[in-house]
Amino acid sequence: MTKLNSNLMIHQYFCLMIRYLKKQNFWFVFTPYFWLVLFFFIPLALIFKISISVSEWGMPPYRDLFSLSEEGFKFDSTLSNYLFIFSDPFYIRSYLNSLSLAFTSTILCLVIGYPIAFYVAKSQANIRIILLVLLIIPFWTSFLLRVYAWKVLLQGSGIINSILIHLGFLTEPISMLHNHYAVILGVVYTYLPFMILPLYGYLVKFDLNLIDAANDLGAKPVNTFLKVILPLSLPGIIAGSMLVFIPVVGEFVIPEMLGGSDKLYFGKIIWDEFFVNRDWPVASALAMSGIVILVFPIVIFQLMYAKYNFKNE
Amino acid sequence: MSNSFLEIIDVTKRFGDILALDKVNLKIEKSEIFSLLGSSGCGKSTLLRIIAGFEKPDQGKILLEGNDITNHPPYIRPLNIMFQNYALFPHLNVTNNIKFGLKEESFSKQEINNRVNEILNLLELNGLEERKVNEISGGQQQRVALARCLVKKPKLLLLDEPLAALDKQLRIQTQFELVNLQNKLGITFIIVTHDQEEAISLSDRMAIMQNGEILQVGNPVEIYEKPKNTYIANFLGTANIFHILNKDNQIIIEELNYEIKNINYNKNFNKCLIRPEKINIKKIENQSGNSNIGIVKEVAYLGSYTKYLIEVNGIQFYSFMQNSLVSDNLQIKWDDKIEFKFNDSSIFLFND
């Protein structure tokens, strides 16, 4: 009888524990989703709401989507903001500028970052840690300060001009600031670690014997790279490229600080619409279109890639 | 003029302060299975990597059929290596792994397909052509790795611990398959291994390595029966090593106080080896003036034979007895008194 009792108790205890674990599991799984809903989907919905509102003087500078007055319930929305931005080539051009900036800097980050990632991944463990820390150290300083530092370096009386004049390459300082080359420089500098770290993540798992094996089977170094190393680091290349490309399209601080009037970028235009023109609905419409044009193809691509990867695992 | 297929001449290799290979000289003949045997860190893998071309020796030369290939990069050497972890390309399927090496040469599509089919048949890989290499078993992966090398028809195949990743059953089966394959194809095999049983059963000849040096080269029987020194004797199987003395032209095993007759003696000899399977023991009830008496200290029954640890005058040695007659051996137990016996011709004298 006592044995039965104790068995029953053990059973009850396990049931309780399992229920508890299930509960834990629920929070464990859904915390990120709550986070996403709270800080991503709700703000996005708000932006969308503003983008289909009618612009108006006042605070906030748009008319409420729903209003209750003596005439009754009113739904006041418009697509004119979207029509406006797509009818003005100014916006489209700035968007294309941003895309081309993102594309150029992604390629540059890849070309510069790949050898670095490979070198770090293949160094000895103790050296590797030092190199990784060196990659991460810049993050300890504010991003704004670092971009500002470039401004100081590049300006007419800056150190680069001084050195070039001192060495006799120049007779008078040249303007290196406030053009789109300075913007590319700043972007590549800032986003390089975002390319290197995911690449490193894949390359560090790379079995060096595969390189020897390819060589041994008759592949010259170029072919070994193209046929073995590159395909096996493709996921890292894609991850790194996305981490650079997507934020650079919306980048506005670097063009603001290092750029000039030669090219206008999308992020800067949104900023100006929000805070200079105070046309929140147009600014929101710009932001929404940017997301739709950029993110949806990427999401589709990612899904396809995930499916491809799943098939090949 | 040399006639050897592969000659390694005075090859020296350092990694920082560590001397990995110290003036290694070796001649390997065509169509033989040659093993490099040694414990880890003895330099055997470094030597293999130098032959494959992944490392350059600091000094010395490698001659293949008389041609100096020391400075040739791996991709032009007419030899292939099978890696311990197989190093199959994970992004390619079985067929494309096998094709990889052929595509680097200027073969027609027809030729490539013929060769691949031929090797798929030879290694019984049919039906796995489209499979990813991480979807197949360890034994199948090993055959793919082998196929990938053999399809290139190399003059020399290097195998780095070829059986280490397989489980025991498969290992024994694969040993025989490797030997059969080698006989069929006539390709020279160089096998690196730390497993002495594997080396003994696979090789025509083998080299024992220690601290970057080659200690002894010979066929397995030679090395097992006539090791050059105590290290080799202990490395291959179990060895009972005793000291020998020359007292007034009587050759005596010091520890056992046993006089050896009928043996070629030379005054340099100071040690002798008696393999445990050559020592027979017999239980005795009463001590009847016989001198070869010992006490059993340990008994380990191992199925086909039994290991006995015998103590005589405070020193210990092993005797292995075949369990051909159950009743005989089971009688001997711990702390039993036994009489041991061996043939003088099974004693090997050496200088160490």
Interface residues (C-beta under 8 A of the other chain):
Chain A: D207 N209 L210 D212 A213 A214 N215 D216 L217 G218 A219 K220 N223 K227 V228 P231 L232 N312
Chain B: A52 G53 F54 P73 P74 Y75 I76 R77 N80 I81 F83 N85 A87 L88 F89 P90 H91 F100 G101 E104 E105 K132 R148 C149 K152
